[in-house]
């Protein structure tokens, strides 16, 4: 039987109640810690998933940028080769006297067909050029301006027209 007046009994009941309270608090702390760690573990997992997705996206973007830079490098190399080629062609063209070549070709063509083309002297030199001349700067044929077509005194002799052989 239980003796209610005995102090030893009350001490045992108090100690048991205190132990039960400590156990409940410990159990509550354990559950709170597990929930917290579970939440943290879930956050870490979500964070790892997002990081993995970012790494995949960055890898794809880097591959695209690398491909674009390779393409740009190839285009640049082609442009450099073309610039070197054009520079070489322009050097060769500057060495050739294109006006002289055109004059000779036109002269030979006029002589071969028996036609007569109006010729004029180009300044004080001995070479003759047709009335229409090649302009190397504008890359087209052009006629001299009417102001210069009559020569010094307006005679045909100085204007580059052939004199009649009658």
C-alpha positions as CSV (number, residue, x, y, z in Angstrom):
1,X,0.0,0.0,0.0
2,X,0.9,3.4,-0.6
3,X,1.7,5.6,2.3
4,X,0.7,9.1,1.5
5,X,2.3,10.7,4.6
6,X,5.7,9.1,4.1
7,X,8.3,11.5,2.7
8,X,10.2,8.8,1.0
9,X,7.2,8.1,-1.2
10,X,6.8,11.7,-2.1
11,X,10.5,11.9,-2.9
12,X,10.3,8.9,-5.1
13,X,7.1,10.3,-6.9
14,X,8.8,13.7,-7.4
15,X,12.0,12.1,-8.7
16,X,10.0,10.0,-11.1
17,X,8.0,13.0,-12.3
18,X,11.2,15.0,-12.7
19,X,12.8,12.1,-14.7
20,X,9.7,11.8,-16.9
21,X,9.8,15.6,-17.5
22,X,13.5,15.4,-18.4
23,X,12.8,12.5,-20.7
24,X,9.9,14.4,-22.4
25,X,12.1,17.4,-22.9
26,X,14.9,15.3,-24.3
27,X,12.5,13.6,-26.6
28,X,11.1,17.0,-27.8
29,X,14.6,18.3,-28.4
30,X,15.5,15.2,-30.3
31,X,12.4,15.5,-32.5
32,X,13.1,19.2,-33.1
33,X,16.7,18.4,-34.0
34,X,15.6,15.7,-36.4
35,X,13.1,18.0,-38.1
36,X,15.7,20.7,-38.4
37,X,18.4,18.3,-39.7
38,X,15.8,16.8,-42.1
39,X,15.0,20.3,-43.4
40,X,18.7,21.2,-43.7
41,X,19.3,17.9,-45.6
42,X,16.4,18.7,-47.9
43,X,17.8,22.2,-48.5
44,X,21.2,20.8,-49.2
45,X,19.7,18.4,-51.7
46,X,17.7,21.2,-53.4
47,X,20.8,23.3,-53.4
48,X,22.8,20.5,-55.0
49,X,20.2,20.0,-57.6
50,X,20.1,23.7,-58.5
51,X,23.9,23.8,-58.6
52,X,23.9,20.8,-60.9
53,X,21.4,22.4,-63.2
54,X,23.5,25.6,-63.2
55,X,26.7,23.7,-64.0
56,X,24.9,22.0,-67.0
57,X,23.6,25.3,-68.2
58,X,27.0,27.0,-67.9
59,X,28.7,24.1,-69.7
60,X,26.2,24.4,-72.6
61,X,26.7,28.2,-72.7
62,X,30.5,27.8,-72.6
63,X,30.4,25.3,-75.4
64,X,28.2,27.7,-77.5
65,X,30.6,30.6,-76.8
66,X,33.6,28.4,-77.7
67,X,31.9,27.4,-80.9
68,X,31.2,31.1,-81.7
69,X,34.8,32.0,-80.9
70,X,36.1,29.2,-83.2
71,X,33.8,30.5,-85.9
72,X,35.0,34.1,-85.4
73,X,38.6,33.0,-85.4
74,X,38.1,31.1,-88.7
75,X,36.4,34.1,-90.2
76,X,39.2,36.4,-89.0
77,X,41.8,34.0,-90.5
78,X,39.9,34.0,-93.8
79,X,39.7,37.8,-93.7
80,X,43.4,38.0,-93.0
81,X,44.2,35.6,-95.9
82,X,41.9,37.6,-98.2
83,X,43.5,40.9,-97.1
84,X,47.0,39.5,-97.8
85,X,45.8,38.2,-101.2
86,X,44.2,41.6,-102.1
87,X,47.3,43.4,-101.0
88,X,49.4,41.1,-103.2
89,X,47.0,41.7,-106.1
90,X,47.1,45.5,-105.6
91,X,50.9,45.4,-105.6
92,X,50.9,43.5,-108.8
93,X,48.3,45.8,-110.3
94,X,50.4,48.8,-109.2
95,X,53.4,47.3,-111.0
96,X,51.4,46.9,-114.2
97,X,50.7,49.9,-116.3
98,X,47.0,49.2,-116.8
99,X,46.5,52.4,-118.9
100,X,49.3,51.4,-121.2
101,X,47.9,47.9,-121.6
102,X,44.4,49.2,-122.3
103,X,45.8,51.7,-124.9
104,X,47.8,49.0,-126.6
105,X,44.8,46.6,-126.7
106,X,42.5,49.3,-128.1
107,X,45.2,50.3,-130.6
108,X,45.6,46.8,-131.8
109,X,41.9,46.3,-131.9
110,X,41.4,49.4,-134.0
111,X,44.3,48.4,-136.3
112,X,43.0,44.8,-136.7
113,X,39.5,46.0,-137.6
114,X,40.7,48.7,-139.9
115,X,38.6,51.2,-138.0
116,X,39.8,54.6,-137.1
117,X,39.4,55.8,-133.6
118,X,40.0,59.4,-132.6
119,X,43.4,59.5,-130.7
120,X,44.8,62.3,-128.7
121,X,48.2,62.8,-127.2
122,X,48.3,62.4,-123.5
123,X,50.3,65.5,-122.5
124,X,53.8,65.8,-123.9
125,X,54.4,62.0,-124.1
126,X,54.6,60.0,-127.3
127,X,51.9,57.5,-126.3
128,X,48.4,58.1,-127.8
129,X,45.2,57.2,-126.0
130,X,41.6,57.1,-127.2
131,X,39.2,59.9,-126.6
132,X,37.6,57.8,-123.9
133,X,40.2,57.0,-121.2
134,X,40.4,54.5,-118.4
135,X,40.2,56.1,-115.0
136,X,42.1,53.9,-112.6
137,X,40.8,55.8,-109.6
138,X,37.1,55.3,-110.4
139,X,37.6,52.0,-112.3
140,X,35.5,53.0,-115.3
141,X,35.9,54.5,-118.8
142,X,35.3,58.3,-119.0
143,X,35.4,60.9,-121.7
144,X,37.4,64.1,-121.2
145,X,35.4,67.1,-120.3
146,X,34.1,69.2,-123.2
147,X,36.2,72.1,-121.8
148,X,39.4,70.2,-122.6
149,X,38.2,68.6,-125.8
150,X,39.1,71.5,-128.1
151,X,42.7,71.8,-127.1
152,X,44.6,75.1,-127.0
153,X,43.1,77.2,-129.8
154,X,40.0,75.1,-130.4
155,X,41.6,73.3,-133.4
156,X,41.1,69.6,-133.9
157,X,44.8,69.1,-134.3
158,X,45.4,69.8,-130.6
159,X,42.2,68.2,-129.4
160,X,43.5,64.7,-130.2
161,X,41.6,64.3,-133.5
162,X,43.5,62.8,-136.3
163,X,44.4,65.2,-139.1
164,X,43.1,64.3,-142.5
165,X,45.5,62.8,-144.9
166,X,44.0,64.2,-148.1
